[in-house]
Amino acid sequence: MSAPRLEVDLDKIHHNARTLVSRLAARGISVTAVMKASLGSPEIARTMLRAGVSMIGDSRMENIEAMCRAGIRAPMMLIRAPMISDVPRVIQYADISLNSELDVIRQLSDAANAAGKTHAVVLMVELGDLREGIMPADLLHTAGLVLDMPNIKLKGIGANLACHCGVSPDSRNMDQLSALAHSVEAAFGISLDIVTGGNSANLNWAFSGADTGRINNLRLGESILLGCEPLHRQPIDGLYTDAITLVAEVIESKIKPTQPWGEIAQTAFGEKAPPADRGDIAQAILAIGRQDVDPDGLSSPAGIDIIDASSDHLIIDCGDHPLAVGAEVRFQLNYSATVRSMTSPFVTKVLHASRPGGTAIPVTAPATASPTTNNPRKIA
Ligand SMILES: *Cc1c(COP(=O)(O)O)cnc(C)c1O
């Protein structure tokens, strides 16, 4: 089988999604499955929908468009504020978008009007993490203007924490979001369908037994794919943490000294401290590099240590067990490594079922590139 490749176990992803959907349902919270780390894979989206998520979310219109074209029929939520240059495409393919700028929403209104459609808008509120969101004091004013815009439905409000500054979702900021929802509803005599409290970082709060108030949706990516919560990167009880595996192939295997020789200047990626002298080691090179993965986000199998990575080479110390050229090494990935590998055109994605007799569905990357995409995907 070709390498490097990501092996994605759809049954494990289904289990993780289903478990989170049912635990959160007990707390009155629905799940938007966030697909941005899956490059909009329609197979993964279908798996999420079978597991009971109520919406599909993505930060990139390319992915949303690809999923729509692949026949995914579910409410599509654009979770990054739309670019004005993307507005026609947002109206065509996304049902809901998360927004924080009136100028953008005005353009969405015009485009929806021209297309004879209604577009649903969730207003994002800044709760302290200092990425996207309207300042809380401006929310009522903004909501009033949005309610007057033709072909726009004010679907709800939301927040995003723990992305820029690591601010944790807790009762204080979540209660503030609930109170803001109440104040919008009271001020305009409306009811908001969605109060979307955040991402996987909200799970500790959601399962803490705290009052969930008006929060009735979370947008989950990492916790479904990797089975862990992102605040302390702890595994979530009952979830698989090994649904995704990266496989790379050995292209050189030699006994080499740990000390370089010659005059030492910068490396391909800048200054580096000289390695400690450990004598000779069994060193191997894997045909994978920074173009394919974030090497800092890889966990190697027992007995293997990652020494360094350049654009195309991962240098490993094989310990007591030298590897043959052509051998494969399997790694677990953190979120950063997952996103980079999923979006690298050099990494084949192999989606498979884990149940006995399940068939592998090899998908050659890029799995979901849309024929009309004119923005080449950037490496994260
Ligand atoms: C990425 C993202 C999510 C999903 O985050 P996870 O930690 O992967 O669950 C949710 N909402 C927004 C706005 C995002 O950018």
The ligand as an SDF file (V2000), in Angstrom:
LIG
                    3D

 15 15  0  0  0  0  0  0  0  0999 V2000
  -12.0040   24.5730   14.8220 C   0  0  0  0  0  0  0  0  0  0  0  0
  -13.2290   25.1510   15.3610 C   0  0  0  0  0  0  0  0  0  0  0  0
  -14.1380   24.3460   16.0680 C   0  0  0  0  0  0  0  0  0  0  0  0
  -13.8450   22.8990   16.3910 C   0  0  0  0  0  0  0  0  0  0  0  0
  -12.8150   22.8250   17.3100 O   0  0  0  0  0  0  0  0  0  0  0  0
  -12.3320   21.4250   17.9320 P   0  0  0  0  0  0  0  0  0  0  0  0
  -11.4010   21.8010   19.0180 O   0  0  0  0  0  0  0  0  0  0  0  0
  -11.6830   20.6790   16.8210 O   0  0  0  0  0  0  0  0  0  0  0  0
  -13.5410   20.7460   18.4470 O   0  0  0  0  0  0  0  0  0  0  0  0
  -15.3090   24.9260   16.5040 C   0  0  0  0  0  0  0  0  0  0  0  0
  -15.5900   26.2170   16.2480 N   0  0  0  0  0  0  0  0  0  0  0  0
  -14.7620   27.0300   15.5850 C   0  0  0  0  0  0  0  0  0  0  0  0
  -15.1350   28.4470   15.3440 C   0  0  0  0  0  0  0  0  0  0  0  0
  -13.5350   26.5220   15.1110 C   0  0  0  0  0  0  0  0  0  0  0  0
  -12.7010   27.3370   14.4510 O   0  0  0  0  0  0  0  0  0  0  0  0
  1  2  1  0
  2  3  1  0
  2 14  2  0
  3  4  1  0
  3 10  2  0
  4  5  1  0
  5  6  1  0
  6  7  2  0
  6  8  1  0
  6  9  1  0
 10 11  1  0
 11 12  2  0
 12 13  1  0
 12 14  1  0
 14 15  1  0
M  END
$$$$
